[in-house]
Amino acid sequence: MESGGAAGVVLAWQDAVNDGDVDRLLALSDPDIAIVGPRGAGHGHDALRAWLERAGVRLTALRLFARDRVVVVEQRGVWRSAETGHEPSAATIAARFRIEDGRVTQFERFDTIDAALAAAGLGPADEIRDV
C-alpha cells in the first residue's frame, strides 16, 4: 500500500486512533479540523480529543482511494463499550479525509463507500491497490 502523501497521512491517523494515541492524532490533525459524523459535527483539537475518548473504535482499512489531497477509506469499524470492553457493534463504513500540509483538515464518516466516493468526487480509477 502507498505509504506516503495524503494516503500515508490518513493511514497514520487511523493507526493513532486504533492505538488511542491522542498526542499523535492531534499532531496529524489541523488545529481547526472539521469532524463530521452520525452524531453531528465539531471543530478543533478539543472536539477530536473528545471524539477519540468516547468513540472506542478500532478501524481496519479495507479499500483506499486517493487523488491529490482527498482520501476515502472503506473501513471495518468495531466499537467497544468503554464501561464493559465488550464489542457492542461492528460495521463496514467509509470515511472521507482532506489533507493540507501533511495534516488532516477534514474527517467525515459515511455509511457506505459509494456515498463517501460521491462526496469526494472519486471513483474506481482512484483506488490504491494492496490495502
Secondary structure as GFF3:
##gff-version 3
##sequence-region A 1 131
A	DSSP	alpha_helix	5	19	.	.	.	ID=ss1
A	DSSP	alpha_helix	22	27	.	.	.	ID=ss2
A	DSSP	beta_strand	29	37	.	.	.	ID=ss3
A	DSSP	beta_strand	40	43	.	.	.	ID=ss4
A	DSSP	alpha_helix	44	55	.	.	.	ID=ss5
A	DSSP	beta_strand	57	67	.	.	.	ID=ss6
A	DSSP	beta_strand	70	79	.	.	.	ID=ss7
A	DSSP	beta_strand	89	100	.	.	.	ID=ss8
A	DSSP	beta_strand	103	110	.	.	.	ID=ss9
A	DSSP	alpha_helix	113	120	.	.	.	ID=ss10
A	DSSP	three_ten_helix	124	126	.	.	.	ID=ss11
A	DSSP	beta_strand	127	128	.	.	.	ID=ss12
###
